[in-house]
Amino acid sequence: MLEDFIRYWWVPLFRGAALIAFGGLALFLANNMQLPFSSAMVRVSIVMLLALYLGVSATLTMVTAMLVRHDSHRWIAIASGLLLLGLGMALVASRALRYETVIMLTVIHALVNGIGEARIALALKHHIKESITLGVMAALSMIAALTMAGLRNSGHVTLALGLYALLYGFCLAYFAWHLHVQAHAIHNKAGLV
């Protein structure tokens, strides 16, 4: 399993970059929610940004599915990519989708991510750095899900969503960098560089 992560280190890097951009925009929007009109614009913007992120994430997940060698990992990536793509398309196509629904879907997505990351962290328990990084990401996802589920003010929810996206994006970028270092070391050992 770790070999696939190392081989395709650039996938979490791109997902992390997309999340950092999404988080930065969400934080910008959260800080500009004073007027009722701007609050409505922020809600629409968050829905569109989330749909864009889901599209990027689904595409990267499907690319990963095509590249992964193990069949079990491939089917999990295909299912996850199709789910993300469907959710993103539903966000764009729906006329009656509410901001609160998007937040609840984000909460569910964060919980599922957290459980999945915890599962992978346990599977990689012999690889300490990777396991710890994934464990931190799992805890971050779970804490963010519980925090967003408990907030009622849309400004605070948007702020929490932005902070979660930024922190999670930075964790993904760190994970990708660590995997890239390992890939580089493997290529150096093999005399390929």
N, C-alpha and C positions, 0 to 999 in steps of 0.2 A: 504494500500500500504506500509506504513512504517513497518508493521509487517513482510512482506516478506523480506524487506531489513534487518531488525534486525535478523530474523531467519537465513538468508543465508549471514551473514556478511563476511564470508570467501571468497565468490566469488569476491567482489571487492579487497580483500587483494591479492589474487592470480593474478588478472588482473593487479593490481598496481605493484606487484613484477615483472611480465613479462615486463611491460612498463619501469620500472626502469632499468632492465637489457638491454632492447632494446635501451633505451636512452643513457645509459652509453657506449654501444658499438658504437652507432651512433656518439657520441661526440668523442670517441677515433678515429674512422675512419675519422671524419671531420678534426681532427688535423693532420692527416697523409696523406693529399691529395696534396702533392707538385708535384710529378712526374705524367706525363700523364698515365703511366702504373698503378700507385697506384690509380689514379682517376678512372680508369676503374674497378679496383678491388673493390674499395669502392662502386661504383654503383652496382655491382653484389652483394656484401655483404649486402648492404642496402635492395635490392630486396629480398634476401633470408631471412634476419632477419625479414623484414616486413611480409613475407609469414609465417614464423614460429610464429610470434606474432599473426597474424590473425587466424592461426590454434588453438593456445592456447585459444585465446579470444572466438572463435566460440565454442570450446568444453565447456568452462565454461558457455557460454550463453545457450547452449543446456542443460547442467546439470541444470542450473537455471530453464529453461522451464519445465523440468520434475518435479522439486520440488515445483514450485509456485502453490498456491491454486486457485488464481483467473484466470478464463479462459481468460479474456482480456489480462492480463499480460503474460500469457503463450503463446498466439499466437504472441504477439509482440516479445517475447524472441525467439521463434522458427524462425520467419521471420528474425530477426536480426542475429541469429546464422547461418542460412542457407546462408544469404548474405555474412557474414564474411568468412564462409567456402568456398563458391564459389569463392570469391575474392582471398583467399589464394591459392586455387587449380589453378586458372587461372594464378596467378603469377608464380607458379612452372612449370606449363605445357607450358606456352607460350614461344616461341622461339624468337619472335620479340618484346617483351615488352620492352619499353624504360624506363629509369630512370625517365624521365620527366612525363611519364604516371603514374608511381607509385606516384610521388609527387602530381599530380593532383587528383588521387584517394584518397590520404591522406588528401588533402585539402577538398575534398567533404565529406569524412568521418568525419573530424573534424567539419565542418559546421553542418552536420546532428547530430553529437554528441552534439554540443553546443545547437542546437534547442531542442533536446530531453531532455537534462539536464535542460534547462530553463523551459521547460514544467513541468517536474517533480518537480523542485524547487517551481514553482507556486502552484502545487497541494499540496505540503507539507508546505505551508506558515504558518501553525499553529505550525509547528515544526521548530523553528527558526534556531538552529544549523545546522540541516540537509539541510534546505532551503538555508542557506548562503553558506554552503560547495558546494552544487550542483550549486548554482549561480556562485561561483568562478570558478568551473570547466567549466561551460558553457561559461563564459567570456574568460577563458584561451583557450578553443577550438576555439572560434570565432577569437580571436586575432591571435592565431597560424595559423589558416587557411588563414587569410588575409595577414599575414606576409609571409608565404611560397608562396602564390600566387604571391606576388610582387617581390620576389627575383629571380635573374637570374643565379647567380654564384652557381654551384653545391656544392662547399664547404660551402657557407653560407646557402644554403637550407638544407644540411645535418646537419649543426650546429643547425639551427632552429628546425629541426625535432627532433634532440636529446634533445634539451632543452625542447621542448614541451612534449616529451615522459617522460622525468624525472619529470618535474613539475606535469604533469597530473598523473603520477604513484604515486608520493608522496601524491597528493590530494586524490586519490583512497585509498591509504593505511591509510591516516588519517580518511577518511570516514568509512572504515572498522573497524578501531580501535574504533571510536566513537560508531558504531553500536554494536560492541562486548561488550563495557562497558554497553550499554543499555540492551543487552541480558543477561549479567551477573547480572545486577540489577533486571531484571524481574525474573530470576531463584532464586535469593536470596529472593525476596518477596514471591515467591511461596513456599519457603522452600525446593527447589530441590537441593541446593548446600550445 
